[in-house]
Structures are given as C-alpha cells and as structure tokens.
Amino acid sequence: MYRYLFFDADGTLFDFEQAEHQAFHLMAQQMGIAAEEEHFLQYKACNASCWKEFERGTLTLDSLKTKRFERFSAETNLPLDPVFASQSYQHHLAAQGILFDHSLPVLSTLVSRGYTLFIATNGIADVQWGRLKKSGITHFFQDIFISEELGCQKPDTRYFTAMLERSQLKEKKQHCLMIGDSPASDIQGAVDSGIDSLWYNPHNQALPSPLKATYTVHRLEEILNLLTKPV
C-alpha cells in the first residue's frame, strides 16, 4: 500500500530532549552563566509558551527566537542579552545531531526495501539543517521539508499540501504514510490532509479523542513488521 514515508524528526528520529539540554548548557557556559538544572527547566517552559503563541499566530518566528530568552531572563533574574543568547543557543543546537539508537537501522532497512523517504519537520531552518547534516542521515531522504522554509508548520494543512505538491505526490496520497510522535502536529495534520498516519508512542500515552491514527507503535522498529516492502 505505501511507497512514500514522511518522517517527523524531533522525538521520532532525533533525541531533541538531549539536544536542547546540551545546547542550553553550552550557551550558558559561553555567556558565563552558572546555570543549574532548574534553569534549564525554566527555559523549557518559556520556550514552550512562545511556541504556543507562535502556533496561535500571536508571535512571529523571528520574535520567538529572542522572546523566549527575554522571558527566561525576567523569570530567573539571570543577566543575559536575549539576542546573543538566541544566537549562541541556535549555534550550539544546530551542532546536536543526536539520533535515537533505532533511527539508523530503521532508515537503512526501509531504504533497502525500496521505500522513498522524506523528512517532515517543524522548526528553525538553520538549526534543523545543521542537525540533519551533523547526524549524517540526509542521504536517506529524497527531500526534506522544514516549516520555516515552507512558511507554515504542521498540523496546518498548507504544510502538507506544499509537501505533497513539491514531491509530486498530491494524487498519490493513498501511497503516503506520515510517521511521527506528536498527536497535535504529525497525526492531526495527516488526518486533516487525508494521509494515513503512524503514531510512534514510546510512552504509551492516549490519543486525545476523537483523533485516530491509522497505526500505533511503541518502538519504532515495529514499523519494519508493517512495512515489509512497497506495493
């Protein structure tokens, strides 16, 4: 049934938790800030709130890059320049191509079976390209779709439309499968766009009702039992 596989990046192939942890502490070290683990958790909260505002359309991506550090500085009373902090953090994050252990075996097996692979990721283009190149996996993919470059992000159906049009698969949706860990972006976007979806659910969570994924796996390696060969 499926020939074309669209993989989410962060949380599916890439260990973003570890990447942002590394990047945050390298940024703090570069700025001479004695950051504790609680500071990282506070940054994550500020970052998450900014991304939610961006998704609602009340904050631009350019503003988000510095606003999260403005809020972090205000909440922690740590003296930092939000512009320099943003530049430093993005520089260090772009160098964190940290993959999960399952990623390379799954990708190489699927390519050897004849599937055509794509990356479909939200995020800042410079950061995502840096991490992808650092990881050494770009050769597995026919094309890479990054939300900042497309001008919209998952789950917006415009993202999926642009992705399908560029890959010339708009009339072949029945052969496409979106694979990702996020119900809100990967699964919802696929459902709204008429694409089958596979939810990678390593933490055994429940999908918010009435959202339904076509398939669910708890270990990404399990998809190799489903995707034996393209039809």
C-alpha positions as CSV (number, residue, x, y, z in Angstrom):
1,M,0.0,0.0,0.0
2,Y,2.7,2.5,1.0
3,R,5.6,3.7,-1.1
4,Y,6.4,7.1,0.3
5,L,7.2,7.6,4.0
6,F,7.3,11.0,5.7
7,F,9.3,11.0,8.9
8,D,9.0,13.6,11.6
9,A,12.4,14.5,13.0
10,D,12.4,15.5,16.7
11,G,11.1,12.9,19.1
12,T,10.9,10.3,16.3
13,L,14.4,10.1,14.8
14,F,16.2,12.7,16.8
15,D,16.6,12.9,20.6
16,F,15.6,16.6,20.9
17,E,15.5,16.5,24.7
18,Q,19.2,15.7,24.9
19,A,20.0,18.1,22.1
20,E,18.4,21.1,23.7
21,H,19.8,20.2,27.1
22,Q,23.3,20.2,25.6
23,A,22.8,23.4,23.7
24,F,21.3,25.3,26.7
25,H,24.3,24.5,28.9
26,L,26.8,25.3,26.2
27,M,25.1,28.6,25.7
28,A,25.2,29.3,29.4
29,Q,28.9,28.4,29.6
30,Q,29.7,30.6,26.6
31,M,27.8,33.5,28.3
32,G,29.5,32.9,31.7
33,I,26.2,32.0,33.4
34,A,26.2,29.4,36.2
35,A,23.1,27.6,35.0
36,E,21.6,24.9,37.1
37,E,19.2,22.1,36.0
38,E,16.3,24.1,37.3
39,H,17.3,27.0,35.0
40,F,17.1,24.6,32.0
41,L,13.6,23.5,33.1
42,Q,12.6,27.2,33.4
43,Y,13.9,27.9,29.9
44,K,11.9,24.9,28.5
45,A,8.7,26.4,30.0
46,C,9.5,29.8,28.5
47,N,10.3,28.2,25.1
48,A,7.1,26.1,25.1
49,S,4.9,29.1,25.9
50,C,6.5,31.1,23.0
51,W,6.0,28.2,20.5
52,K,2.3,28.0,21.6
53,E,1.9,31.7,20.9
54,F,3.6,31.2,17.5
55,E,1.2,28.4,16.7
56,R,-1.7,30.7,17.6
57,G,-0.3,33.3,15.3
58,T,0.3,35.9,18.1
59,L,4.1,35.7,17.8
60,T,6.3,35.6,14.8
61,L,9.1,33.1,14.4
62,D,11.8,35.9,14.4
63,S,10.3,37.3,17.6
64,L,10.1,33.8,19.2
65,K,13.9,33.4,18.9
66,T,14.6,36.2,21.3
67,K,11.3,36.4,23.3
68,R,11.9,33.0,25.0
69,F,15.2,34.3,26.3
70,E,13.7,37.6,27.4
71,R,11.1,35.7,29.4
72,F,13.7,33.4,30.8
73,S,15.9,36.3,31.9
74,A,13.0,38.0,33.5
75,E,11.8,34.9,35.4
76,T,15.3,33.9,36.7
77,N,16.9,37.3,37.1
78,L,19.9,36.0,35.2
79,P,21.7,38.8,33.3
80,L,21.8,37.9,29.6
81,D,21.5,39.6,26.3
82,P,18.5,37.8,24.6
83,V,19.8,38.4,21.1
84,F,23.3,37.0,21.9
85,A,21.7,34.1,23.9
86,S,19.5,33.2,21.0
87,Q,22.4,33.3,18.5
88,S,24.5,31.2,20.8
89,Y,21.8,28.7,21.6
90,Q,20.9,28.2,17.9
91,H,24.5,27.8,17.0
92,H,25.0,25.0,19.6
93,L,21.7,23.4,18.9
94,A,22.5,23.2,15.2
95,A,25.5,21.0,16.1
96,Q,23.5,18.5,18.1
97,G,22.7,15.7,15.6
98,I,21.8,13.2,18.3
99,L,19.8,10.3,16.9
100,F,17.9,7.6,18.8
101,D,19.5,4.2,18.7
102,H,16.7,2.9,16.5
103,S,17.0,5.6,13.8
104,L,19.8,4.4,11.6
105,P,18.7,0.7,11.5
106,V,15.1,1.6,10.6
107,L,16.1,4.1,7.9
108,S,18.7,1.9,6.3
109,T,16.3,-1.1,6.3
110,L,13.4,0.8,4.8
111,V,15.6,2.2,2.0
112,S,17.0,-1.2,1.3
113,R,13.4,-2.4,0.9
114,G,12.7,0.2,-1.7
115,Y,10.7,2.9,0.1
116,T,11.2,6.5,-0.7
117,L,11.8,8.6,2.4
118,F,11.2,12.2,3.3
119,I,11.7,14.4,6.4
120,A,8.7,16.5,7.5
121,T,9.7,18.7,10.5
122,N,8.8,21.9,12.2
123,G,11.5,24.2,13.4
124,I,14.1,26.8,12.5
125,A,15.7,26.0,9.2
126,D,19.3,26.8,10.1
127,V,19.0,24.7,13.2
128,Q,17.3,21.7,11.6
129,W,19.7,21.7,8.6
130,G,22.7,21.8,10.9
131,R,21.4,18.9,13.0
132,L,20.5,16.8,9.9
133,K,23.9,17.3,8.4
134,K,25.7,16.6,11.6
135,S,23.7,13.3,12.0
136,G,24.8,12.0,8.6
137,I,21.4,10.8,7.6
138,T,20.4,13.3,4.8
139,H,21.3,10.8,2.1
140,F,18.4,8.6,3.2
141,F,15.8,11.2,2.1
142,Q,14.6,12.3,-1.3
143,D,13.6,15.7,0.1
144,I,13.5,17.5,3.4
145,F,10.6,19.8,4.4
146,I,11.2,22.3,7.2
147,S,8.3,24.5,8.4
148,E,10.3,27.8,8.4
149,E,11.1,27.3,4.7
150,L,7.6,26.3,3.8
151,G,6.1,29.3,5.6
152,C,3.7,27.2,7.7
153,Q,4.0,24.3,10.1
154,K,2.4,21.0,11.0
155,P,-0.5,20.5,11.6
156,D,-1.5,23.2,9.1
157,T,-2.9,21.5,6.0
158,R,-1.0,24.1,3.9
159,Y,2.2,22.4,5.1
160,F,1.1,19.0,3.9
161,T,-0.2,20.4,0.7
162,A,3.1,22.1,-0.1
163,M,5.0,19.0,0.9
164,L,2.9,16.8,-1.4
165,E,3.0,19.2,-4.3
166,R,6.8,19.6,-4.2
167,S,7.2,15.8,-4.0
168,Q,4.6,15.4,-6.8
169,L,2.5,13.1,-4.7
170,K,-0.7,15.0,-4.4
171,E,-2.5,12.4,-6.5
172,K,-0.8,9.5,-4.7
173,K,-2.0,10.2,-1.1
174,Q,-3.0,6.5,-0.7
175,H,0.6,5.5,-1.0
176,C,1.9,8.0,1.6
177,L,2.4,7.5,5.3
178,M,3.2,10.2,7.9
179,I,5.3,8.8,10.8
180,G,5.7,10.9,14.0
181,D,5.5,11.1,17.7
182,S,3.3,14.2,18.1
183,P,-0.5,13.7,18.0
184,A,-1.0,17.5,17.7
185,S,1.2,18.1,14.7
186,D,2.0,14.8,13.0
187,I,-1.2,12.8,13.4
188,Q,-3.7,15.7,13.4
189,G,-2.0,17.2,10.3
190,A,-2.1,13.9,8.5
191,V,-5.7,13.2,9.3
192,D,-6.8,16.7,8.2
193,S,-4.8,16.3,5.0
194,G,-6.2,12.8,4.1
195,I,-3.0,10.9,4.7
196,D,-2.6,7.7,6.6
197,S,-0.6,8.1,9.8
198,L,1.6,6.0,12.1
199,W,1.9,7.3,15.7
200,Y,5.2,6.5,17.4
201,N,4.1,6.3,21.0
202,P,7.1,5.3,23.2
203,H,5.5,6.5,26.4
204,N,2.2,4.6,26.0
205,Q,0.1,7.7,26.0
206,A,-3.6,8.0,24.9
207,L,-4.5,9.9,21.8
208,P,-6.9,12.8,22.5
209,S,-10.4,11.9,21.4
210,P,-11.6,11.8,18.7
211,L,-8.2,11.7,17.0
212,K,-7.3,8.4,15.5
213,A,-4.0,7.2,13.9
214,T,-4.0,4.6,11.2
215,Y,-1.3,2.6,13.1
216,T,0.4,2.9,16.5
217,V,3.7,1.5,17.6
218,H,5.6,1.8,20.9
219,R,9.0,1.0,19.4
220,L,9.9,2.5,16.1
221,E,11.5,-0.8,15.0
222,E,8.0,-2.3,15.0
223,I,7.2,-0.5,11.7
224,L,9.6,-2.9,10.0
225,N,7.0,-5.6,10.6
226,L,4.3,-3.4,8.9
227,L,6.4,-2.0,6.1
228,T,7.8,-5.2,4.6
229,K,8.0,-3.9,1.0
230,P,6.4,-1.1,-1.0
231,V,3.4,-2.2,-3.1
